[in-house]
Amino acid sequence: MPDRRTRVAPSPASAPLAASLAALRRELRLPDAFPPEVEAEAAAAAARRPLPETDLTGVPFLTVDPAGSTDLDQALHLERTADGHRVRYAIADVPAFVTPTGAVDTEARRRGQTVYAPDGRVPLHPDVIGEDAASLLPDVERSAFVWDIRLGADGHTTGATVSRARIRSRRQWDYAEAQAAIDDGSAPEELRLLREVGEARIAYERERGGASLNAPEEEVVVRDGVYTLERRTVLPVESWNAQLSLLTGMVAAQMMLDARIGILRTMPAPDEEAFRAFRIQTVALGLPWLEGVPYGEYLRTLDADHPRAAAVLQAATALFRGAGYVAMDGEAPADPQQSAIAAPYAHVTAPLRRLVDRWGLVICEALCSGTPVPDWARASLGELPAIMGNSSRLASQVVTGALDRVEAALLSSRIGSVVDATVLAVRNGGVLVQLDDPAVSASAPRPDGVQPGDRIRLTVTAADIATGRVAFHPVAG
């Protein structure tokens, strides 16, 4: 599932929130800079600008990312073949800039992943690597791991390899302009085909029984000194683009499973009791999950902007638990599946912001080239699950703590006012609600007899930006 991120637009009115978010960073001991020796090593590595002998600069790769992005992990080139499609997916060659056990590597292992917060990110690598030398920026030559994947007309994989090559992206597209160009027919073929390939892979996802929780993105802005939360619907091009990443991760996982070496992203399937409880909740909410319909297909039918559907999606989070990483060297795990994807899966497409991807890339490249897996990668595989687990917990604490403070800021001008809300869940003697305006999720006391999906009114009684604490009192009647 995509990361839930909020952003605070620059404004003098954001000062109390900025102070609270800064305090959260200190509380969680987030680094605010890289040690000098890390910056120095990164600058030296960036100056070398390594380029492989294989030259694919004649292939018109392009990137599709959020507007303003500078840490570009992926570039794509798509073409139609006699029996389907050819997908070339270039991934930033971060390993070329990181000396195993060196200063950059040691610091990256300490961080684990880029951590996102409303007031800015804590990057995995120094910017000279993450936003410059390794980033697949347009009109410059870059080293990349190029996945060459063949798809049949049905979207199924018929062959795949990965190798290092030099590439040059022709253009950086943002989501909105890419969607517009695809819709009006002005996109070049390598971008226009993203709809065909994406929809073919989505159809295959349905065939596999894959599932996803898709919710609108949120942005915090300040208008006339008042915090507001705006919701942004995910564009189709974002889903199509995400399918390329999923495709590559599935191919990588199968390569590593076949060789019995690597690291997988796994998630156990929900048990029958979890499915039974969820089905009962969907009936209570008036949007019943019918027998015989795969749960992924059912979730795809929901309109996330509808109050009752929002409550169903909240209930469905219980089905998406237990994700982690499993390393292997000589023996495959008993259950290699990522149950939401409904296939084995590995993280290999975001090495600029996720540590584990660096291992998956060098392992798969070695397997495809018939060379030994690098000693440093093999020796440290067993460390990765704990590193990634710890960094994911920290990232979750940052998201939760920051969101609490942002939502308190949104409600700070509403103390004493009455707000309308939809009950998403009943738990711990209270209720989880989604306010209409601002679109905040929060806990509140449970009025007598209230059930998920019900509409209630609440008085805002407290909103402390410093701690993120908000409180409500139910309005009688």
Secondary structure, 3 states (H helix, E strand, C coil): CCCCCCCECCCHHHHHHHHHHHHHHHHCCCCCCCCHHHHHHHHHHHHHCCCCCCECCCCCEEEEECCCCCCCCEEEEEEEECCEEEEEEEEECHHHHCCCCCHHHHHHHHHCECEEECCEEECCCCHHHHHHHCCCCECCEEEEEEEEEEEECCCCEEEEEEEEEEEEEEEEEEHHHHHHHHHHCCCCHHHHHHHHHHHHHHHHHHHHCCCCCCCCEEEEEEECCEEEEEEECCCHHHHHHHHHHHHHHHHHHHHHHHHCEEEEEEECCCCHHHHHHHHHHHHHCCCCCCCCCCHHHHHHCCCCCCHHHHHHHHHHHHHCCCCEEEEEECCCCCCCEECCCCEECCCCCCCCCECHHHHHHHHHHHHHHCCCCCHHHHHHHHHHHHHHHHHHHHHHHHHHHHHHHHHHHHHCCCCCCEEEEEEEEEECCEEEEEECCCCCEEEEECCCCCCCCCEEEEEEEEEECCCCEEEEEECCC
